[in-house]
């Protein structure tokens, strides 16, 4: 039976440390602050923003949401970002995705100051990662990949020389996570919707990461997993009104050596890494 990698517990510990560091900054007259921009009325986006607000308040980070109508123009969004970039009391800026179709997420992210880009998606921060010019603990990296690495480290998962298969090629998860694992000397394979013979790759994986979120169409079953593999489930799905991941958890946990649950695995770590990024930005 696999060891369950408890992201919830580790995230709580990290948040306690962040709260201490926020308090220390407060003694120096610095109150770390996050500004979020929410365009439109998407219910799930509002839910994500509320969770971020709750997390920030738990550790003493100031939080403010700027809610904009669905039809807000690109210029109006840019003007708001420019104002937040200039505001010395704002240390982090986060634009909640997805944006309405008439707005380019790429252009909006590029408008954010790299020093306030707490999602780690600005081209400058992405470039530092891929050039090997970033410091894992002190630079702004995408939150989910950073959270996955922290969780693997906590559970003593050795990556050097291991075959890692990541089923996701997004800028948010798959690509940055592959680079972080390459930096640990893993041999990394990125799989996606056009991969031929996916099961052939997953069965070779010492570490298998999936981040698809398309159940029941996509499911990682027991026969797709190597004996004693480490399995990291980043997928978020809602099936029969219950949140679950991409993995057939009950069956795969009998075959894997370590596995993350959904909920309670990578999700809490992602949110904790956002808080850590805000702290990093406040120290600039």
C-alpha positions as CSV (number, residue, x, y, z in Angstrom):
1,X,0.0,0.0,0.0
2,X,1.4,3.4,-1.0
3,X,2.5,6.1,1.3
4,X,-0.1,9.0,1.0
5,X,1.8,12.2,0.4
6,X,-0.2,14.6,2.5
7,X,-0.1,18.1,1.0
8,X,-2.6,19.5,3.4
9,X,-0.4,18.8,6.4
10,X,2.8,20.1,4.8
11,X,1.0,23.2,3.5
12,X,-0.1,24.0,7.1
13,X,3.5,23.8,8.3
14,X,4.7,26.0,5.5
15,X,2.0,28.6,6.2
16,X,3.0,28.7,9.9
17,X,6.5,29.6,8.8
18,X,5.2,32.2,6.3
19,X,3.1,33.8,9.0
20,X,6.2,34.1,11.2
21,X,8.1,35.8,8.3
22,X,5.2,38.1,7.5
23,X,5.2,39.2,11.2
24,X,9.0,39.9,11.0
25,X,8.5,42.0,7.9
26,X,5.7,43.8,9.7
27,X,8.2,44.8,12.5
28,X,10.2,46.5,9.7
29,X,7.1,48.4,8.5
30,X,6.5,46.1,5.5
31,X,3.0,44.5,5.1
32,X,3.1,42.0,2.2
33,X,0.1,42.7,-0.1
34,X,-1.5,40.8,-2.9
35,X,-3.8,42.5,-5.5
36,X,-6.0,40.2,-7.6
37,X,-7.9,41.1,-10.8
38,X,-11.1,39.3,-11.5
39,X,-12.7,40.0,-14.9
40,X,-16.3,38.7,-15.3
41,X,-18.7,36.7,-13.3
42,X,-17.4,33.1,-13.5
43,X,-18.5,31.3,-10.3
44,X,-15.4,29.0,-10.1
45,X,-13.1,32.0,-10.6
46,X,-14.7,33.8,-7.7
47,X,-14.4,30.7,-5.6
48,X,-10.6,30.5,-6.3
49,X,-10.2,34.1,-5.4
50,X,-12.1,33.7,-2.1
51,X,-9.8,30.8,-1.2
52,X,-6.7,32.9,-1.9
53,X,-8.2,35.7,0.2
54,X,-8.7,33.3,3.1
55,X,-5.1,31.9,2.8
56,X,-3.7,35.4,2.8
57,X,-5.6,36.5,5.8
58,X,-4.5,33.4,7.7
59,X,-0.8,34.4,7.4
60,X,-1.3,38.2,7.7
61,X,-0.9,39.1,4.0
62,X,-3.0,42.1,2.9
63,X,-5.5,41.1,0.2
64,X,-7.6,43.2,-2.2
65,X,-9.6,42.1,-5.2
66,X,-10.4,44.3,-8.2
67,X,-13.6,43.1,-9.8
68,X,-14.1,44.2,-13.4
69,X,-17.1,43.7,-15.7
70,X,-17.0,41.0,-18.3
71,X,-16.7,43.5,-21.2
72,X,-13.8,45.5,-19.7
73,X,-11.5,46.6,-22.4
74,X,-7.8,45.6,-22.7
75,X,-6.8,49.2,-22.1
76,X,-8.8,49.4,-18.9
77,X,-7.1,46.2,-17.6
78,X,-3.7,47.5,-18.6
79,X,-4.4,50.8,-16.9
80,X,-5.2,49.0,-13.6
81,X,-2.1,46.8,-13.9
82,X,0.0,49.8,-14.5
83,X,-1.4,51.5,-11.4
84,X,-0.7,48.4,-9.3
85,X,2.8,48.1,-10.7
86,X,3.5,51.7,-9.5
87,X,1.9,51.1,-6.1
88,X,4.7,50.4,-3.6
89,X,2.3,49.0,-1.1
90,X,1.3,46.2,-3.5
91,X,3.9,43.4,-3.7
92,X,2.1,40.8,-5.8
93,X,-0.3,41.0,-8.7
94,X,-2.4,38.1,-9.8
95,X,-4.9,38.0,-12.7
96,X,-7.4,35.2,-12.2
97,X,-7.6,33.0,-15.3
98,X,-9.3,32.3,-17.6
99,X,-10.1,35.8,-18.9
100,X,-13.0,36.6,-21.3
101,X,-12.3,35.6,-24.9
102,X,-11.6,39.2,-26.0
103,X,-8.7,39.6,-23.6
104,X,-5.3,38.0,-24.2
105,X,-4.0,36.2,-21.1
106,X,-0.4,36.4,-22.6
107,X,-0.6,40.2,-23.1
108,X,-2.1,40.7,-19.6
109,X,0.6,38.7,-17.9
110,X,3.3,40.5,-19.8
111,X,2.0,43.8,-18.5
112,X,2.6,42.8,-14.9
113,X,6.0,43.8,-13.4
114,X,8.2,40.7,-13.3
115,X,8.9,41.5,-9.6
116,X,5.2,41.4,-8.8
117,X,4.4,38.3,-10.9
118,X,3.5,35.9,-8.2
119,X,2.2,33.3,-10.7
120,X,5.7,33.1,-12.1
121,X,4.4,33.4,-15.7
122,X,6.0,36.6,-16.9
123,X,8.4,35.9,-19.8
124,X,11.3,37.2,-17.8
125,X,10.6,34.8,-14.9
126,X,10.0,32.0,-17.4
127,X,13.2,32.8,-19.1
128,X,15.2,32.7,-15.9
129,X,13.8,29.2,-15.1
130,X,14.7,27.8,-18.5
131,X,18.2,29.4,-18.6
132,X,18.9,27.9,-15.2
133,X,19.3,31.4,-13.7
134,X,16.7,31.2,-11.0
135,X,17.0,30.3,-7.3
136,X,14.3,27.8,-6.3
137,X,13.8,29.3,-2.9
138,X,14.1,33.0,-3.8
139,X,12.7,33.5,-7.3
140,X,9.1,33.6,-8.6
141,X,8.3,30.2,-10.0
142,X,4.9,28.8,-11.0
143,X,3.1,27.7,-7.9
144,X,1.9,24.2,-8.8
145,X,5.3,22.9,-10.1
146,X,7.0,24.5,-7.1
147,X,4.5,22.8,-4.8
148,X,5.0,19.4,-6.4
149,X,8.8,19.7,-5.9
150,X,8.4,20.7,-2.3
151,X,6.1,17.7,-1.7
152,X,8.5,15.3,-3.4
153,X,11.4,16.6,-1.3
154,X,9.4,16.3,1.9
155,X,8.8,12.6,1.2
156,X,12.4,12.0,0.1
157,X,11.6,11.2,-3.5
158,X,15.0,11.0,-5.4
159,X,14.7,12.3,-8.9
160,X,18.3,11.9,-10.2
161,X,18.5,9.2,-12.8
162,X,14.8,8.4,-12.6
163,X,12.3,8.3,-15.5
164,X,9.7,11.0,-15.0
165,X,6.6,11.1,-17.2
166,X,4.4,14.2,-17.0
167,X,1.0,14.1,-18.7
168,X,0.6,17.8,-19.4
169,X,2.4,20.3,-21.5
170,X,0.9,23.6,-20.3
171,X,2.9,26.7,-19.4
172,X,1.3,26.5,-15.9
173,X,2.3,22.9,-15.0
174,X,3.9,20.6,-17.4
175,X,6.6,22.7,-19.0
176,X,8.0,24.4,-15.8
177,X,7.7,21.2,-13.8
178,X,9.7,19.3,-16.5
179,X,12.5,21.9,-16.2
180,X,12.6,21.7,-12.4
181,X,12.9,18.0,-12.7
182,X,15.6,18.2,-15.4
183,X,17.5,20.4,-13.0
184,X,17.4,17.5,-10.5
185,X,18.9,15.2,-13.2
186,X,15.7,13.3,-14.0
187,X,15.0,12.0,-17.5
188,X,11.7,13.6,-18.4
189,X,9.1,12.7,-21.0
190,X,6.2,15.2,-21.6
191,X,3.0,13.5,-22.8
192,X,-0.1,15.2,-24.2
193,X,-3.2,14.7,-26.3
194,X,-1.2,13.8,-29.5
195,X,1.0,11.3,-27.7
196,X,0.8,7.9,-29.4
197,X,0.8,4.9,-27.1
198,X,0.5,6.8,-23.8
199,X,0.4,3.7,-21.7
200,X,3.8,2.6,-23.1
201,X,5.3,5.8,-21.6
202,X,3.4,5.7,-18.2
203,X,4.4,2.1,-17.6
204,X,8.1,3.1,-17.8
205,X,7.7,6.0,-15.3
206,X,9.4,5.9,-11.9
207,X,7.6,9.1,-11.2
208,X,4.3,9.7,-12.9
209,X,2.6,13.2,-12.9
210,X,-0.8,13.8,-14.4
211,X,-2.6,17.1,-14.8
212,X,-5.5,16.6,-17.3
213,X,-8.8,17.2,-15.4
214,X,-11.0,15.5,-18.0
215,X,-12.7,12.6,-16.2
216,X,-14.4,10.3,-17.2
217,X,-12.8,10.8,-20.6
218,X,-9.3,10.5,-19.2
219,X,-8.4,8.2,-16.3
220,X,-5.0,6.8,-15.2
221,X,-5.8,3.2,-14.3
222,X,-3.8,0.6,-12.4
223,X,-2.5,-1.1,-15.5
224,X,-0.9,2.2,-16.7
225,X,1.3,2.5,-13.6
226,X,4.7,0.8,-13.0
227,X,5.0,-1.2,-9.8
228,X,6.3,1.0,-6.9
229,X,6.1,4.2,-9.0
230,X,5.6,7.6,-7.3
231,X,2.3,9.0,-8.5
232,X,1.5,12.7,-8.4
233,X,-2.1,13.7,-9.2
234,X,-2.6,17.3,-10.2
235,X,-5.9,16.8,-12.0
236,X,-9.1,18.4,-10.7
237,X,-12.4,16.8,-11.7
238,X,-15.9,16.8,-10.3
239,X,-17.6,13.4,-10.5
240,X,-21.0,12.8,-8.9
241,X,-20.6,16.1,-7.0
242,X,-17.3,15.0,-5.5
243,X,-13.8,16.4,-6.2
244,X,-11.3,13.8,-7.5
245,X,-8.2,13.6,-9.6
246,X,-7.0,11.9,-12.8
247,X,-6.0,8.7,-11.0
248,X,-8.1,5.6,-10.1
249,X,-6.9,6.3,-6.6
250,X,-8.2,3.3,-4.7
251,X,-6.6,0.8,-7.1
252,X,-3.4,2.7,-8.0
253,X,-2.5,3.2,-4.3
254,X,-2.2,-0.6,-4.0
255,X,0.5,-0.6,-6.7
256,X,2.4,2.7,-6.2
257,X,5.0,3.4,-3.5
258,X,3.9,6.9,-2.9
259,X,0.8,8.8,-4.2
260,X,-1.0,12.1,-3.7
261,X,-4.7,12.3,-2.9
262,X,-7.2,14.6,-4.4
263,X,-8.3,16.7,-2.6
264,X,-5.5,17.2,0.0
265,X,-2.4,16.6,-2.1
266,X,-1.0,19.1,-4.6
267,X,-3.9,21.7,-4.3
268,X,-3.0,22.9,-0.8
269,X,0.7,23.0,-1.8
270,X,-0.1,25.2,-4.8
271,X,-1.9,27.7,-2.6
272,X,1.0,27.7,0.0
273,X,3.5,28.4,-2.8
274,X,1.5,31.5,-3.8
275,X,1.9,32.8,-0.3
276,X,5.6,32.0,-0.5
277,X,5.8,33.9,-3.8
278,X,4.1,36.9,-2.2
279,X,6.6,36.9,0.6
280,X,9.5,36.7,-1.9
281,X,8.1,39.6,-3.8
282,X,7.7,41.7,-0.6
283,X,11.4,41.1,0.2
284,X,12.5,42.6,-3.1
